[in-house]
Every structure is written in C-alpha cells, then in structure tokens.
Amino acid sequence: MTTPFDPNAASAPDSGLFGLPFDLESAAVAVLPVPFAATTSYLRGAQHGPAAVVEASRQVDLYDHTYGDFWSSGIALCPDDADIARWDADATALADRVIAVGGQVDGDPALVDALRRVNDLCGRLNDRVHARVSALLAAGKCVATLGGDHAVPFGAIAAHAERYPGLGILHLDAHADLRPAYEGFTWSHASIMGNVLDHIPGVARIVQVGIRDYSAEERQRIADSDGRVVTFFDADLAARLHEGETWRALVDGIVAALPPRVYLSFDIDGLEPALCPHTGTPVPGGLGWREVEALLRGVVRSGRTIVGLDLVEVAPDPAGNPWDANVGARLLYKMIGAMMNSQRDA
C-alpha cells in the first residue's frame, strides 16, 4: 500500500523537486534543467545551479503565504539531458581560451576555430531547448527553465513566443543583456535580450527591472527600440523610492508596460548581492526579496497571465554553503506560484 503524500512532513532524501511526488505526466508544471554556462565571462559555477537548486528545494515548506497550496497542481523535474552536460564541458574548455584573450581571436586560426565551435554548440543547445519546451507546451504543461547562464533560455523564449505571439518578457536582472556577440560569442549570456530582439518577433516587448550595469551601446539600443524595450533602471527606482513614491506605485507602473501575456526571465543577479553572492556577475544594488514578491503579486493582481518562466545564473558556493541554492529554490517556487495563480481565471 502506498503511503499518502503528507505536505507537512519533511521531504524524503530521494524525493522529487520540492519533495513532491509528481511525475511529468501528472504535473501541471515541468521544470527543465539546463546545466550549461559556457559563455560565462567572470565567475563560473552556474552550470551547477540546477542540481544545487533541486537539492535545496526539499527544504522549502510547501504552503505559501501568498499563493497557498498551488503545489497541488503538480511540479515535476524533467530528466537530465546527457548531451547538454557534454556540450557544456566541451564548449567551456573552448570558451575559456577565447575569454582569456577578451574575444580578440583574429590572426589566430586555432582561436577562430574555438570560437566557431563554441557558437555551434550554443546553437545546438538553443535547438534542443526549443524542441523540449515546444513539446512540453504542446502537452499542456507550464514550463520553467532552470539554468545555467542567461544564454540558455533563448530556445524556451522562442517556443513560448511561437505559442503565445505578442507576449511580453518581464526581465529582472542587473544587466541589460543587449550586447552584440559579447567576446565574439553569438549566443552569449550578455546578449540574450539582444538576440530576442533580433530573432524572436513574437516577443512584443521586453520590460527590464533592476538594470544597473550596462554599456553606452546598450543604452542606445534601448532608446532606439521604439518602445520594444522599456527599462526601469535600478538607480531611477531607488531615487523615486527615496523621494517618497511607494513600491506599490512603482510596481503598478512596471506592470502597466507589460502585454496581457507575460514570460518571466529572472537572472538571480537582479537581486541584491547578499542574496546571491556567488552568481557569475554580481553588482551592488538590486532588488530586495520583499520587492520581488511585491512585483510578482502586482503581475498577478493586474490580471495578466504568466505563461512561462526561467531562472538563471544561480551558482552555488564552491565551499559548500547552500545559501545561493536556498535562495534560488525559494525564488523558483515563488515564480511558479505566481504563474499558477495568474492562470486560474485565464
């Protein structure tokens, strides 16, 4: 006889994501791990993020103060893809050689070839993620992509935009990610939103929040986007708070810029660094935990539908402290809760 699942009990060590008993067939939400971070240009480790978040997820209490027992719709982890782990190892070894020279490979045939091979492997990753997410969406699942660096959800965003044309991306990040082929990598983590603009016409608008580290070229691209990119810079949000505006009012303004259907793309370095100290490119400033919770509530409160999401750049402490993964697991759970609640009346 099978023991009934007790959501109040401690998770078994060998239990599923968040300690839940669901498989992919029975779950409404599929979480796709993508342990790939080859183009990371500063601190490595995000390729270990999915495994660390899964481990930490078993410490998350299932009842949520805001979203209740949404877990009962079912959340399940997709099986690992051995190809992706192999591509990451191969691409990382090649990319390290390119990064060491700042992407200046001209005149060195070996480095030119290394760069070409990295771009090819990243393209293959995009195709694989796109195929897997498209299949899950066709099966009626909500999909959360778990990276890896911020390059990995390109295929997932493309799949969602094909299914929900006209959607908007709520992009939470320290960086604008609008750089062209950063360090020569066509599919760089620093280029994800630029690639979305260039290659995914089904995305109507990108609304960026928390941005505080960007180039003059990226600032110009925002200005030249004809409203397709709307950026709420971290310094501007902080100044408005200091001058007396409420976070609720700022949230309402952010959400008003979004189309009816929303895809969440959350680079964990959008948070203040104390919450993600080992992420690849931490930047002072950023969003606090309660501010993020309020922003997610604002999207749901507005009646917009969250159709999919990704969480990227979670990098565990090499010394073994579980803090980064703990925050990542709880953030993933909150995002899924917001998504499921936004769909109740959709």
Secondary structure, DSSP 8 states (H G I E B T S, - for coil): ------TTS---TT--GGG----TTT-SEEEEEE---TT--SS--GGGHHHHHHHHHTTS-S-BTTTBSGGGG-EEE----HHHHHHHHHHHHHHHHHHTTTT--TT-HHHHHHHHHHHHHHHHHHHHHHHHHHHHHHTT-EEEEEESSTTTTHHHHHHHHHHSTTEEEEEE-SB----SSGGG-TT-GGGHHHHHHHH-TTEEEEEEEEE-B--HHHHHHHHTTTTSEEEEEHHHHHHHHHTT--HHHHHHHHHHTS-SEEEEEEEGGGB-GGG-TTSSS--SS-B-HHHHHHHHHHHHHTT-EEEEEEEE-----TT---HHHHHHHHHHHHHHHHHHHHTTT-
